Amino acid sequence: MVTRAQTPADLLKLDEILAMSGLEFMQGILDGAHPGPPIGDTMGYSLFEVSDGRVVFRGVPEFNVTNPMGTVHGGWYGTGSFQ
């Protein structure tokens, strides 16, 4: 279960992050050993799957991420969608 950081003090220190691989870091967030980023609350998505070379986020856009036309802002899709 991913738990999100509530304050800057909750985040890992840079030397702690650099002591592990990216896969270990992301797996730790997924497993709840490391705090997840608070941007997930803002954007409405969560880390779902981590494997070698692949990270999957899932979310459902809500009203707070709509644009003035009432549709989902493209930034919501672009923030979590890279390959």
N, CA, C and O atoms as a GROMACS GRO file, in nm:
protein
  332
    1MET      N    1   0.084  -0.119   0.000
    1MET     CA    2   0.000   0.000   0.000
    1MET      C    3   0.088   0.124   0.000
    1MET      O    4   0.176   0.139   0.085
    2VAL      N    5   0.065   0.212  -0.093
    2VAL     CA    6   0.143   0.335  -0.104
    2VAL      C    7   0.092   0.436  -0.002
    2VAL      O    8  -0.027   0.468   0.000
    3THR      N    9   0.182   0.485   0.082
    3THR     CA   10   0.149   0.594   0.173
    3THR      C   11   0.221   0.718   0.123
    3THR      O   12   0.339   0.711   0.087
    4ARG      N   13   0.153   0.828   0.119
    4ARG     CA   14   0.212   0.949   0.064
    4ARG      C   15   0.279   1.033   0.172
    4ARG      O   16   0.234   1.037   0.287
    5ALA      N   17   0.385   1.099   0.133
    5ALA     CA   18   0.453   1.193   0.222
    5ALA      C   19   0.358   1.307   0.256
    5ALA      O   20   0.287   1.358   0.168
    6GLN      N   21   0.356   1.347   0.380
    6GLN     CA   22   0.271   1.457   0.425
    6GLN      C   23   0.351   1.585   0.446
    6GLN      O   24   0.295   1.695   0.442
    7THR      N   25   0.482   1.571   0.469
    7THR     CA   26   0.571   1.685   0.489
    7THR      C   27   0.703   1.655   0.421
    7THR      O   28   0.731   1.538   0.392
    8PRO      N   29   0.785   1.756   0.394
    8PRO     CA   30   0.917   1.730   0.335
    8PRO      C   31   1.001   1.634   0.418
    8PRO      O   32   1.082   1.559   0.363
    9ALA      N   33   0.983   1.635   0.548
    9ALA     CA   34   1.061   1.546   0.635
    9ALA      C   35   1.027   1.398   0.612
    9ALA      O   36   1.106   1.311   0.646
   10ASP      N   37   0.911   1.371   0.554
   10ASP     CA   38   0.871   1.233   0.526
   10ASP      C   39   0.946   1.173   0.408
   10ASP      O   40   0.958   1.051   0.399
   11LEU      N   41   0.995   1.256   0.319
   11LEU     CA   42   1.064   1.209   0.199
   11LEU      C   43   1.202   1.153   0.232
   11LEU      O   44   1.265   1.196   0.329
   12LEU      N   45   1.247   1.057   0.152
   12LEU     CA   46   1.381   1.004   0.170
   12LEU      C   47   1.484   1.112   0.138
   12LEU      O   48   1.459   1.202   0.058
   13LYS      N   49   1.598   1.101   0.201
   13LYS     CA   50   1.709   1.193   0.173
   13LYS      C   51   1.775   1.149   0.042
   13LYS      O   52   1.768   1.032   0.005
   14LEU      N   53   1.839   1.243  -0.025
   14LEU     CA   54   1.901   1.215  -0.154
   14LEU      C   55   2.002   1.101  -0.145
   14LEU      O   56   2.006   1.016  -0.234
   15ASP      N   57   2.084   1.098  -0.040
   15ASP     CA   58   2.183   0.991  -0.030
   15ASP      C   59   2.116   0.854  -0.013
   15ASP      O   60   2.171   0.753  -0.057
   16GLU      N   61   1.999   0.850   0.050
   16GLU     CA   62   1.925   0.724   0.063
   16GLU      C   63   1.873   0.677  -0.073
   16GLU      O   64   1.878   0.559  -0.106
   17ILE      N   65   1.825   0.772  -0.151
   17ILE     CA   66   1.773   0.739  -0.284
   17ILE      C   67   1.886   0.691  -0.374
   17ILE      O   68   1.871   0.593  -0.447
   18LEU      N   69   1.999   0.762  -0.370
   18LEU     CA   70   2.110   0.727  -0.458
   18LEU      C   71   2.177   0.596  -0.421
   18LEU      O   72   2.253   0.541  -0.502
   19ALA      N   73   2.151   0.544  -0.302
   19ALA     CA   74   2.210   0.417  -0.258
   19ALA      C   75   2.136   0.296  -0.315
   19ALA      O   76   2.178   0.182  -0.293
   20MET      N   77   2.028   0.319  -0.388
   20MET     CA   78   1.951   0.208  -0.444
   20MET      C   79   1.926   0.230  -0.592
   20MET      O   80   1.942   0.341  -0.642
   21SER      N   81   1.888   0.125  -0.660
   21SER     CA   82   1.853   0.139  -0.802
   21SER      C   83   1.717   0.206  -0.814
   21SER      O   84   1.642   0.215  -0.717
   22GLY      N   85   1.686   0.251  -0.933
   22GLY     CA   86   1.554   0.309  -0.957
   22GLY      C   87   1.444   0.207  -0.933
   22GLY      O   88   1.338   0.240  -0.880
   23LEU      N   89   1.470   0.083  -0.972
   23LEU     CA   90   1.372  -0.023  -0.951
   23LEU      C   91   1.348  -0.045  -0.802
   23LEU      O   92   1.233  -0.059  -0.759
   24GLU      N   93   1.455  -0.049  -0.722
   24GLU     CA   94   1.442  -0.066  -0.577
   24GLU      C   95   1.365   0.050  -0.515
   24GLU      O   96   1.280   0.031  -0.428
   25PHE      N   97   1.395   0.170  -0.560
   25PHE     CA   98   1.328   0.290  -0.509
   25PHE      C   99   1.178   0.285  -0.536
   25PHE      O  100   1.097   0.304  -0.446
   26MET      N  101   1.142   0.258  -0.661
   26MET     CA  102   1.000   0.255  -0.698
   26MET      C  103   0.928   0.137  -0.634
   26MET      O  104   0.813   0.149  -0.593
   27GLN      N  105   0.996   0.022  -0.623
   27GLN     CA  106   0.935  -0.094  -0.558
   27GLN      C  107   0.910  -0.064  -0.410
   27GLN      O  108   0.809  -0.107  -0.354
   28GLY      N  109   1.000   0.010  -0.348
   28GLY     CA  110   0.982   0.051  -0.209
   28GLY      C  111   0.861   0.140  -0.190
   28GLY      O  112   0.790   0.128  -0.090
   29ILE      N  113   0.836   0.228  -0.286
   29ILE     CA  114   0.715   0.312  -0.278
   29ILE      C  115   0.591   0.224  -0.292
   29ILE      O  116   0.496   0.238  -0.215
   30LEU      N  117   0.592   0.133  -0.389
   30LEU     CA  118   0.478   0.045  -0.411
   30LEU      C  119   0.450  -0.042  -0.288
   30LEU      O  120   0.335  -0.063  -0.252
   31ASP      N  121   0.555  -0.092  -0.225
   31ASP     CA  122   0.541  -0.180  -0.109
   31ASP      C  123   0.509  -0.105   0.020
   31ASP      O  124   0.474  -0.166   0.121
   32GLY      N  125   0.522   0.028   0.018
   32GLY     CA  126   0.497   0.107   0.138
   32GLY      C  127   0.618   0.126   0.226
   32GLY      O  128   0.608   0.185   0.334
   33ALA      N  129   0.734   0.077   0.182
   33ALA     CA  130   0.857   0.096   0.260
   33ALA      C  131   0.909   0.239   0.248
   33ALA      O  132   0.974   0.289   0.340
   34HIS      N  133   0.881   0.304   0.136
   34HIS     CA  134   0.920   0.443   0.113
   34HIS      C  135   0.792   0.524   0.090
   34HIS      O  136   0.694   0.471   0.036
   35PRO      N  137   0.792   0.650   0.130
   35PRO     CA  138   0.671   0.731   0.109
   35PRO      C  139   0.652   0.766  -0.039
   35PRO      O  140   0.748   0.790  -0.112
   36GLY      N  141   0.527   0.768  -0.079
   36GLY     CA  142   0.495   0.810  -0.214
   36GLY      C  143   0.489   0.962  -0.223
   36GLY      O  144   0.474   1.029  -0.120
   37PRO      N  145   0.500   1.017  -0.342
   37PRO     CA  146   0.497   1.161  -0.359
   37PRO      C  147   0.356   1.218  -0.342
   37PRO      O  148   0.259   1.157  -0.388
   38PRO      N  149   0.344   1.333  -0.278
   38PRO     CA  150   0.212   1.392  -0.258
   38PRO      C  151   0.143   1.438  -0.387
   38PRO      O  152   0.023   1.463  -0.387
   39ILE      N  153   0.217   1.450  -0.496
   39ILE     CA  154   0.155   1.489  -0.622
   39ILE      C  155   0.047   1.389  -0.664
   39ILE      O  156  -0.045   1.424  -0.738
   40GLY      N  157   0.057   1.266  -0.616
   40GLY     CA  158  -0.045   1.166  -0.647
   40GLY      C  159  -0.182   1.207  -0.594
   40GLY      O  160  -0.283   1.182  -0.659
   41ASP      N  161  -0.184   1.270  -0.476
   41ASP     CA  162  -0.312   1.320  -0.423
   41ASP      C  163  -0.364   1.432  -0.510
   41ASP      O  164  -0.484   1.438  -0.540
   42THR      N  165  -0.276   1.522  -0.550
   42THR     CA  166  -0.316   1.636  -0.633
   42THR      C  167  -0.371   1.591  -0.768
   42THR      O  168  -0.472   1.642  -0.815
   43MET      N  169  -0.303   1.494  -0.829
   43MET     CA  170  -0.341   1.451  -0.963
   43MET      C  171  -0.444   1.338  -0.963
   43MET      O  172  -0.506   1.312  -1.066
   44GLY      N  173  -0.462   1.270  -0.850
   44GLY     CA  174  -0.562   1.164  -0.842
   44GLY      C  175  -0.518   1.032  -0.900
   44GLY      O  176  -0.601   0.957  -0.952
   45TYR      N  177  -0.390   1.001  -0.892
   45TYR     CA  178  -0.348   0.869  -0.936
   45TYR      C  179  -0.244   0.811  -0.840
   45TYR      O  180  -0.185   0.882  -0.759
   46SER      N  181  -0.225   0.679  -0.851
   46SER     CA  182  -0.136   0.607  -0.761
   46SER      C  183  -0.048   0.512  -0.839
   46SER      O  184  -0.081   0.468  -0.949
   47LEU      N  185   0.065   0.481  -0.780
   47LEU     CA  186   0.154   0.379  -0.834
   47LEU      C  187   0.084   0.245  -0.825
   47LEU      O  188   0.032   0.209  -0.719
   48PHE      N  189   0.082   0.171  -0.934
   48PHE     CA  190   0.008   0.046  -0.940
   48PHE      C  191   0.097  -0.076  -0.960
   48PHE      O  192   0.074  -0.181  -0.901
   49GLU      N  193   0.199  -0.061  -1.044
   49GLU     CA  194   0.284  -0.176  -1.079
   49GLU      C  195   0.425  -0.129  -1.106
   49GLU      O  196   0.445  -0.023  -1.166
   50VAL      N  197   0.522  -0.207  -1.062
   50VAL     CA  198   0.663  -0.176  -1.087
   50VAL      C  199   0.732  -0.305  -1.130
   50VAL      O  200   0.720  -0.408  -1.064
   51SER      N  201   0.804  -0.299  -1.241
   51SER     CA  202   0.886  -0.411  -1.285
   51SER      C  203   1.006  -0.354  -1.360
   51SER      O  204   1.012  -0.233  -1.383
   52ASP      N  205   1.098  -0.437  -1.396
   52ASP     CA  206   1.219  -0.392  -1.464
   52ASP      C  207   1.182  -0.320  -1.594
   52ASP      O  208   1.129  -0.381  -1.687
   53GLY      N  209   1.210  -0.190  -1.600
   53GLY     CA  210   1.182  -0.112  -1.720
   53GLY      C  211   1.039  -0.064  -1.735
   53GLY      O  212   1.003  -0.010  -1.839
   54ARG      N  213   0.956  -0.084  -1.632
   54ARG     CA  214   0.814  -0.048  -1.645
   54ARG      C  215   0.758  -0.002  -1.511
   54ARG      O  216   0.779  -0.067  -1.409
   55VAL      N  217   0.688   0.109  -1.514
   55VAL     CA  218   0.616   0.160  -1.398
   55VAL      C  219   0.477   0.200  -1.446
   55VAL      O  220   0.463   0.271  -1.546
   56VAL      N  221   0.374   0.155  -1.374
   56VAL     CA  222   0.236   0.184  -1.414
   56VAL      C  223   0.168   0.262  -1.303
   56VAL      O  224   0.172   0.224  -1.186
   57PHE      N  225   0.106   0.372  -1.341
   57PHE     CA  226   0.023   0.452  -1.252
   57PHE      C  227  -0.121   0.436  -1.297
   57PHE      O  228  -0.148   0.421  -1.416
   58ARG      N  229  -0.213   0.439  -1.202
   58ARG     CA  230  -0.355   0.435  -1.236
   58ARG      C  231  -0.428   0.546  -1.164
   58ARG      O  232  -0.392   0.584  -1.052
   59GLY      N  233  -0.529   0.599  -1.229
   59GLY     CA  234  -0.608   0.704  -1.167
   59GLY      C  235  -0.734   0.730  -1.245
   59GLY      O  236  -0.750   0.686  -1.358
   60VAL      N  237  -0.823   0.802  -1.182
   60VAL     CA  238  -0.949   0.844  -1.243
   60VAL      C  239  -0.956   0.996  -1.230
   60VAL      O  240  -0.955   1.048  -1.118
   61PRO      N  241  -0.962   1.067  -1.342
   61PRO     CA  242  -0.968   1.212  -1.333
   61PRO      C  243  -1.098   1.258  -1.270
   61PRO      O  244  -1.206   1.208  -1.302
   62GLU      N  245  -1.087   1.354  -1.181
   62GLU     CA  246  -1.204   1.412  -1.117
   62GLU      C  247  -1.217   1.558  -1.159
   62GLU      O  248  -1.134   1.609  -1.234
   63PHE      N  249  -1.319   1.623  -1.112
   63PHE     CA  250  -1.350   1.759  -1.154
   63PHE      C  251  -1.232   1.855  -1.134
   63PHE      O  252  -1.215   1.947  -1.214
   64ASN      N  253  -1.153   1.836  -1.030
   64ASN     CA  254  -1.043   1.930  -1.002
   64ASN      C  255  -0.934   1.929  -1.107
   64ASN      O  256  -0.843   2.012  -1.101
   65VAL      N  257  -0.938   1.838  -1.204
   65VAL     CA  258  -0.838   1.839  -1.311
   65VAL      C  259  -0.900   1.872  -1.447
   65VAL      O  260  -0.844   1.838  -1.551
   66THR      N  261  -1.016   1.938  -1.444
   66THR     CA  262  -1.078   1.979  -1.571
   66THR      C  263  -1.030   2.117  -1.612
   66THR      O  264  -0.983   2.196  -1.531
   67ASN      N  265  -1.041   2.142  -1.740
   67ASN     CA  266  -1.006   2.273  -1.796
   67ASN      C  267  -1.132   2.360  -1.804
   67ASN      O  268  -1.239   2.315  -1.764
   68PRO      N  269  -1.121   2.483  -1.853
   68PRO     CA  270  -1.238   2.571  -1.858
   68PRO      C  271  -1.353   2.519  -1.945
   68PRO      O  272  -1.467   2.565  -1.931
   69MET      N  273  -1.325   2.423  -2.033
   69MET     CA  274  -1.431   2.366  -2.116
   69MET      C  275  -1.501   2.249  -2.047
   69MET      O  276  -1.597   2.194  -2.100
   70GLY      N  277  -1.452   2.212  -1.928
   70GLY     CA  278  -1.515   2.102  -1.854
   70GLY      C  279  -1.464   1.964  -1.891
   70GLY      O  280  -1.518   1.864  -1.845
   71THR      N  281  -1.360   1.959  -1.973
   71THR     CA  282  -1.301   1.829  -2.008
   71THR      C  283  -1.171   1.812  -1.930
   71THR      O  284  -1.118   1.908  -1.874
   72VAL      N  285  -1.120   1.691  -1.927
   72VAL     CA  286  -0.996   1.664  -1.852
   72VAL      C  287  -0.880   1.737  -1.918
   72VAL      O  288  -0.858   1.727  -2.039
   73HIS      N  289  -0.806   1.810  -1.837
   73HIS     CA  290  -0.691   1.884  -1.885
   73HIS      C  291  -0.585   1.788  -1.939
   73HIS      O  292  -0.556   1.686  -1.878
   74GLY      N  293  -0.528   1.822  -2.053
   74GLY     CA  294  -0.425   1.736  -2.113
   74GLY      C  295  -0.306   1.711  -2.024
   74GLY      O  296  -0.240   1.608  -2.036
   75GLY      N  297  -0.278   1.804  -1.933
   75GLY     CA  298  -0.168   1.785  -1.839
   75GLY      C  299  -0.189   1.668  -1.746
   75GLY      O  300  -0.092   1.608  -1.699
   76TRP      N  301  -0.314   1.636  -1.718
   76TRP     CA  302  -0.340   1.518  -1.633
   76TRP      C  303  -0.291   1.392  -1.702
   76TRP      O  304  -0.227   1.306  -1.641
   77TYR      N  305  -0.322   1.382  -1.831
   77TYR     CA  306  -0.277   1.265  -1.908
   77TYR      C  307  -0.126   1.267  -1.926
   77TYR      O  308  -0.059   1.164  -1.912
   78GLY      N  309  -0.071   1.384  -1.958
   78GLY     CA  310   0.072   1.394  -1.987
   78GLY      C  311   0.160   1.374  -1.866
   78GLY      O  312   0.273   1.328  -1.880
   79THR      N  313   0.112   1.407  -1.748
   79THR     CA  314   0.194   1.394  -1.628
   79THR      C  315   0.226   1.248  -1.599
   79THR      O  316   0.337   1.218  -1.555
   80GLY      N  317   0.134   1.160  -1.620
   80GLY     CA  318   0.156   1.020  -1.587
   80GLY      C  319   0.177   0.929  -1.706
   80GLY      O  320   0.181   0.807  -1.691
   81SER      N  321   0.191   0.985  -1.824
   81SER     CA  322   0.198   0.902  -1.944
   81SER      C  323   0.326   0.927  -2.021
   81SER      O  324   0.332   1.015  -2.107
   82PHE      N  325   0.427   0.848  -1.991
   82PHE     CA  326   0.547   0.854  -2.074
   82PHE      C  327   0.594   0.712  -2.098
   82PHE      O  328   0.573   0.623  -2.016
   83GLN      N  329   0.659   0.694  -2.210
   83GLN     CA  330   0.708   0.561  -2.243
   83GLN      C  331   0.851   0.569  -2.290
   83GLN      O  332   0.911   0.467  -2.322
   0.00000   0.00000   0.00000
